[in-house]
Amino acid sequence: MIKSLIILATIFIGSVFIFDEYNTKNIFVEDSALTTNKNHTIENIIREHKSLGNNVVLFNLNNKKTRFNKKSTFYVNSLEMSRYLQNRGIKYTLIVNDAYNTKSENILKLEDDHKNKIIINNNKRSKIKIEIDKNKIELVDGDSFFYENKEYRLLGFDAPEARQEFGITSENYLKSLITNADKVYISVAEYDIYSRILAHLFINDTPVAYYMILSRMGIQTITKYGDNGFPIIAENILILARRQGRLPFLDPSVYRKREKENPKTKSKYKPITLLSEKDVRFIYDKQGKIESVITNN
């Protein structure tokens, strides 16, 4: 009888261990991602997972006891580990430290060749600008667009919703900036909770966020979401936001909340003047921060 109980207890404990290893809340992080990441990107991810109650496990190829399965979440840093998981049909997120040696199309889509997500270290994001075809940009509204079947959400500002007053004006203004640009570049950050890629769009060499803020077609979001790895751009957005005064539209986050409560909510604002690239010139200091703005209006 006692022997039977011991056997049953052993089976129970073993099954609990196996179940825990296969639990979808298990987050496996390759330990090399911690030692090579100097800007704490992966540490922030680990902290977020732990705050959600997830079980974070450090692992490497030498850890033979690790149970790899398709239900767990993997963050890897080495090509060896990514190939190891690929051969087993397991999805992962790749932490990229050397963005300069990563193909532009992979950076642009934040995917590797096997459609696994990529995370770029914070200190590399602002240094990678990729030229894109402006004619392939499909606007959703004044702060988001599709490019080659990927959706992008512009960083640094929140534009009025398409259904909101000035929503169409904001979208058309962004469209005019893109249409009249000689070249358009993009610097990507990461995915948001809606699987959109967060990014800065550049009209020639100037972030489009500067024009949207200066023309009062967007409200800054830096104080709410941080710089996303673009500290100089973020600081310049805050500098320009201090010049805005009263915006010609309701804060889009407030509008979205009110719209849920009452879809017929509306408010009236006066018309505004929008600035083109030819109407404005930014004066920067040696660190790239905006010292002054010269406009023709």
C-alpha positions in Angstrom: 0.0 0.0 0.0 2.8 2.4 1.0 4.7 1.5 -2.1 1.7 2.2 -4.3 1.3 5.6 -2.6 4.9 6.4 -3.2 4.6 5.5 -6.9 1.4 7.6 -7.3 3.1 10.6 -5.6 6.1 10.2 -7.8 3.9 10.2 -10.9 2.0 13.2 -9.6 5.1 15.2 -8.9 6.6 14.3 -12.3 3.4 15.2 -14.1 3.3 18.6 -12.3 6.9 19.2 -13.4 6.2 18.3 -17.0 3.1 20.4 -17.0 4.9 23.4 -15.7 7.6 23.0 -18.3 5.0 23.0 -21.0 2.9 25.8 -19.5 2.3 28.7 -21.9 3.5 31.1 -19.2 7.0 29.8 -19.5 9.3 32.4 -21.0 12.7 31.1 -22.1 15.5 33.6 -22.5 18.9 32.7 -24.0 21.5 33.7 -21.4 23.8 35.3 -24.0 21.1 38.0 -24.6 21.8 39.3 -21.1 25.5 39.3 -21.3 25.7 41.0 -24.8 22.8 43.4 -24.4 24.3 46.7 -23.0 21.1 48.7 -23.1 18.9 46.5 -21.0 16.3 45.8 -23.7 15.9 42.2 -22.7 16.0 43.1 -19.0 12.9 45.2 -19.5 11.2 42.4 -21.3 12.0 40.0 -18.5 10.7 42.5 -15.9 7.5 42.9 -17.8 6.9 39.1 -18.1 7.6 38.7 -14.4 5.1 41.5 -13.5 2.5 39.4 -15.4 3.3 36.4 -13.3 5.1 34.5 -16.1 7.9 32.1 -15.3 11.2 33.3 -16.8 13.9 30.7 -17.4 17.5 31.4 -18.6 18.8 28.7 -21.0 21.4 27.8 -23.6 22.3 24.9 -25.9 24.3 23.2 -23.2 21.3 23.0 -20.9 20.2 19.5 -21.7 17.4 19.6 -19.1 15.5 22.3 -20.8 12.2 21.1 -22.3 11.7 22.9 -25.6 8.1 23.0 -26.9 6.0 25.1 -29.3 3.7 26.5 -26.6 6.5 28.4 -24.7 7.8 31.8 -25.6 11.5 32.0 -26.6 13.8 35.0 -26.8 17.1 34.1 -28.4 20.3 36.0 -29.3 22.5 33.6 -31.2 22.2 32.1 -34.7 23.0 28.7 -33.2 20.0 28.8 -31.0 17.7 30.2 -33.7 18.7 27.4 -36.0 18.2 24.8 -33.2 14.6 26.0 -32.7 14.0 26.4 -36.5 14.9 22.7 -37.0 12.3 21.8 -34.4 9.6 24.1 -35.8 9.5 26.3 -32.8 8.8 30.1 -33.1 11.0 32.6 -31.3 11.9 36.3 -31.0 15.4 37.2 -32.1 17.3 39.9 -30.1 19.5 41.8 -32.5 22.6 43.5 -31.2 24.4 44.0 -34.4 21.8 45.7 -36.5 24.3 46.9 -39.1 25.0 43.3 -40.2 21.2 42.5 -40.4 19.5 42.8 -43.8 17.5 46.0 -44.4 14.4 44.1 -45.3 14.6 42.1 -42.0 15.0 45.3 -40.0 12.2 47.1 -41.9 9.7 44.2 -41.2 11.2 43.3 -37.9 11.2 39.7 -39.0 14.0 37.2 -39.8 14.0 35.0 -42.9 11.8 32.5 -41.1 9.1 35.1 -40.2 10.1 35.2 -36.5 9.9 38.6 -34.8 13.0 40.7 -34.2 13.8 43.1 -31.4 16.6 45.7 -32.0 18.5 47.0 -29.0 17.5 50.5 -28.0 20.9 52.0 -28.6 20.9 50.9 -32.3 17.4 52.0 -33.3 18.1 55.7 -33.9 21.1 54.9 -36.0 19.3 52.8 -38.6 17.4 54.6 -41.4 16.0 52.7 -44.3 14.8 54.4 -47.5 11.3 53.3 -48.6 9.2 53.9 -51.7 6.8 56.7 -50.8 4.4 55.5 -53.5 3.9 52.2 -51.6 2.8 53.9 -48.4 -0.9 53.4 -47.7 -2.2 55.7 -45.0 -4.7 54.5 -42.4 -4.9 57.9 -40.7 -2.7 60.7 -39.5 -0.3 58.5 -37.5 -0.4 55.0 -39.1 0.1 53.4 -42.4 0.7 50.1 -44.3 3.9 49.4 -46.2 4.3 46.1 -48.0 1.6 44.4 -46.0 3.0 45.5 -42.6 1.2 48.1 -40.5 3.3 50.9 -38.9 2.4 53.2 -36.1 4.3 56.5 -36.0 6.1 57.4 -32.8 6.1 60.6 -30.8 2.6 61.9 -31.5 -1.1 60.9 -31.6 -3.1 62.3 -34.5 -6.9 62.8 -34.4 -8.9 59.7 -35.4 -10.3 59.4 -38.9 -13.8 59.8 -37.5 -12.8 62.7 -35.4 -12.9 66.4 -36.3 -9.6 67.2 -38.1 -9.0 63.5 -38.6 -9.2 63.8 -42.4 -7.2 67.0 -42.3 -4.5 65.4 -40.4 -4.3 62.4 -42.7 -4.3 64.6 -45.8 -1.5 66.7 -44.3 0.6 63.7 -43.7 -0.1 62.5 -47.2 1.0 65.9 -48.6 4.3 65.7 -46.7 5.0 62.3 -48.1 4.0 63.1 -51.6 6.1 66.2 -51.8 9.2 64.6 -50.2 12.3 63.9 -52.4 13.0 60.8 -50.3 11.3 59.0 -47.4 13.1 57.0 -44.7 12.0 55.0 -41.8 13.6 53.9 -38.5 11.8 51.1 -36.7 11.6 50.5 -32.9 9.4 47.4 -32.0 6.0 45.9 -32.1 3.2 47.3 -30.1 0.4 45.3 -28.4 -1.6 45.4 -31.7 1.3 43.9 -33.7 2.0 47.2 -35.4 5.6 48.2 -35.9 6.4 51.4 -34.0 8.5 53.7 -36.2 9.7 57.2 -37.0 9.1 58.3 -40.6 11.5 60.9 -42.1 10.7 63.5 -44.8 14.1 63.7 -46.3 16.2 64.1 -43.1 13.4 65.5 -40.8 11.1 63.3 -38.7 7.6 63.7 -39.8 6.6 64.0 -36.1 8.2 67.5 -36.1 5.9 68.7 -38.8 2.8 67.1 -37.2 3.6 68.7 -33.9 4.6 72.1 -35.3 1.4 72.3 -37.4 -0.7 71.2 -34.4 -1.9 68.1 -36.2 -0.7 65.8 -33.4 -0.4 65.7 -29.6 3.0 64.6 -28.2 3.1 61.1 -26.6 6.7 61.2 -25.3 5.6 61.9 -21.7 3.3 59.0 -21.8 5.3 56.3 -23.7 8.9 57.5 -23.5 11.5 57.9 -26.3 11.4 54.3 -27.6 15.1 54.4 -28.2 15.1 57.8 -30.0 16.2 60.2 -27.2 17.2 63.2 -29.4 14.0 63.0 -31.5 11.9 62.7 -28.4 13.5 65.7 -26.8 12.9 67.8 -29.9 9.3 66.7 -30.0 8.9 68.0 -26.5 10.6 71.3 -27.5 8.1 71.8 -30.4 5.1 70.7 -28.3 5.7 73.7 -26.0 5.0 76.0 -28.9 1.6 74.4 -29.7 -0.8 76.2 -27.4 -4.3 75.0 -27.6 -4.7 72.1 -30.1 -7.5 72.4 -32.7 -8.9 69.0 -31.8 -9.8 67.0 -28.8 -7.0 64.7 -27.4 -7.5 61.5 -29.4 -7.2 59.3 -26.3 -10.0 61.3 -24.7 -12.0 61.2 -27.9 -11.7 57.4 -28.2 -12.9 57.0 -24.6 -15.8 59.4 -25.1 -16.7 57.7 -28.4 -17.2 54.4 -26.6 -19.5 56.1 -24.2 -21.3 58.3 -26.7 -20.6 57.7 -30.5 -22.2 61.1 -31.3 -19.8 63.2 -29.3 -18.5 66.3 -31.2 -16.8 69.5 -30.5 -16.0 72.7 -32.6 -12.6 74.2 -33.3 -11.3 76.9 -35.5 -9.4 76.2 -38.8 -5.6 76.1 -38.6 -2.6 76.7 -41.0 -0.5 73.7 -42.0 3.2 74.0 -42.7 4.9 72.3 -45.7 8.6 71.5 -45.7 9.3 74.7 -47.7 7.6 76.8 -45.0 9.8 75.7 -42.1 13.5 75.4 -41.2 14.9 73.7 -38.1 18.1 75.0 -36.5 20.0 72.4 -34.5 22.8 72.5 -32.0 25.9 70.2 -32.1 24.0 67.5 -30.3 21.1 67.5 -32.8 18.6 69.3 -30.4 16.4 72.0 -31.9 17.6 75.5 -31.0 15.0 77.4 -33.0 12.4 77.1 -35.8 12.1 79.6 -38.7 8.8 79.7 -40.5 7.5 81.7 -43.4 4.1 82.3 -41.7 
